[in-house]
Amino acid sequence: MNNINKKGIWTTPIFHELYGLNITYSPYNDTERSYIPTTGINSTFAPNPYYILFSDFDLGEKMRIIMKIGYEGFDTSNSDGTFNFYFQGAKRNDTGGNVWSGANELTNALNNYQNLKDLVLSQTSGTFIYNTTFIISETYYTSYAGCNISTRSDYSNGTAKFTMYKPIIFPDKYYIDTNSIVKQADDFLSCKEIIEY
């Protein structure tokens, strides 16, 4: 048996899987990022605020994302075109570059949970917590290294502000509720002392 510590605590990922919780990355190491969309078309939250790497998880694993967003000042006053706002994000390749396709499993899940355009137009300002799941499919897992979380706006008013707080992403099997968030793995080995003969 490997990694035995006398009169200590011995654990291994075989029994204790919480080591994989909240695998969310940011090139800025920020807990939140904000931007003001321009008045034109395709105003993106760039560079991408946050991303995940599929190598941290298993193929077919059901993942949960909990993410708070904030917004203020959005309206449809721009007469140049029809306002729109939604999540989007490129897929990442093995070298850290982006492979553009308009969407990925994670951003699709966010858009399906709550339409971002309808949300920011519902009141002058506010916050909202996205709490939904997505599954890492074979198409993504075998072809790409991860995915980005970003947004796109068309014809905003030029003054409205959007804030994305660092999301929590973890295997859904650990989810309890938004207060507790995670539970301990079903199998966990802890031993204070080992007696040898």
N, C-alpha and C positions, 0 to 999 in steps of 0.2 A: 504494500500500500504506500503510495507516495504522499509527500507533503504533510507528514505527521508532525505536529508540534506538541510536546508534552506540556501539560498544565496551561494550555492555551486554547485557542479556537481554531478549528480546521474546517474550512469550507471549500467547496469546489463548484464550478458552474454546472456540473452534472446534476447537483442537487439544488442549487440556489441560482436562479436565473435573473435575479434583479439587477445584475451587472449590466444588462442590456437596456435599461430604462432610459427614456428621454435622450435618444441619440439624434439630436438636432444640432446642425452646425451653422455658423455664421462667419463670413469673412471678416466681420467687424468685431465679433465677440460682444455684441450689444444685446441688451435685453429687450429693446424696442427700436423700431425704425419708422420714420415718417417721411412722407413726400407730398408735394402739391402737384397734382396732375395739370398738364398744360391744357390750353384751349383747343388743341388740334386733335387729330386722330392718332390712335395707337401710342398714347402716353403711358409708358410702362414704368413700373417700380424697379429701376435698374441702378446699379447692379442688383441681382436677386438678393433679398435680405437674408433668406434662410434656405437650407437644403438638407436632405437626408441621403445617406448612402445605403444601398440595398445590401451591401456585404455585411452590415451589422445585424441583418435579420435572415430568416429562412424563406425559401421559395414557398409561396402559397400562404404565408403567415398573415393572419388578420391583424391589422394595426389600427390603433386609435390615435387620433389627433385632437388635442384640445388647444384652442388658440383664441386669444382675446384680440379684438380689433377695436379701433376708435375712429370716429369720423366727425367732421364739422363743416358746415357751410355748403354742402352739395345742393344743386338745384338744376333746373332745365332751362336756365336763362340764355344759354349760348345758342344764338340763332343760326350759327354756321352749319349745324347738323344735329342729329338725334343723340342725346347723351346715353352712354352705356358704360358699365363698370363691372368687371368680373375678375376672378382669379385665373391665372394662367402660369405656366412655367415650363422651361425647357427640361429635357432629360439630360443627364450628365454622362459623359463617356469616361473611360478608365483613366484618362490623363487630366481630368478636371475640367475639360471643355464642355460646351453646351451643344446639344443636338436638338434643333428646333422642330417642334411639331404642333405647337399651339396649346398643348395641354398634356397632362400626365395623370396617373391614377389618383394622386393626392389632391391636385387642384380640381379634378372632376368631382371628387367626393365633397369638397368644400362648396362648390357651386351647386351641387345637388341638395346639399343640406339647407342652404339659405342663399337666395339670389342676392348678390352684393348690391346691384343697382337698386333694387326695391328697398333694401335695408337702409342705404345712405340717404334715400329720398323720403324715408318714412318720418323723419323728424330733423330738426336743424342740426342737432348734435347728439351723440350718444356713444355707447359701447355695446359690444355684443360678443358672446363666447360661442365659437364654433366647437361642436363636440360630435364627431362622427368617425366612421371607420372606413378603411379601404384595405384591399387585399393585394399583396405583391404577386402579380401574375408572372407566368413563365416568360411572356413576351418582354416584359420589362426586366425581369431578374437576369435573364441570360444575355440580353442585348445591351443593357445600359448599367452604369454604375450607381445611379441614383437619380433624384429629381429635385428641381428647384420649386420654391413657393414664391410667387410674385403676383402682380395684378396688371390689368390693362384698362385704361380709360379712354373713351372717345368723347370729344367735345364737352369737357368739363368747363367750369366758369373761370378757371385760372386762379382762384383764391381758396377753394375747398381743400381741406387737409385730411389725409388718411394715415392712420398709424397701425402698424402691425407689431404685436408683441411676440416675443420668442415663443414658438409653440412647444407643447409637450407631446412627444410622439413615443409610443411604447406598444408592446404586444397587448392586444385587447384582452387576453386571458387574465391580465393583472388588474383590469378595471373594476372598481366598485361603484364609485359615484364621483361627482366633481369635487367633493370635499375630501374624500380619502384618496382618490385617484388610483392607488395601487394596493394589491394584496400580496402577501408572501407566497412564494411558490409552494405547491402542494408537497414537494419533497425537499426537506432541508435537514442537513446533518450538522449537529453541533456537539462537540465533546470537550469537556473541561479537562479531563485527564485520561490518559491511556496507560493501563497497567501491562507491562511486558513480562513474559515468563521465559 
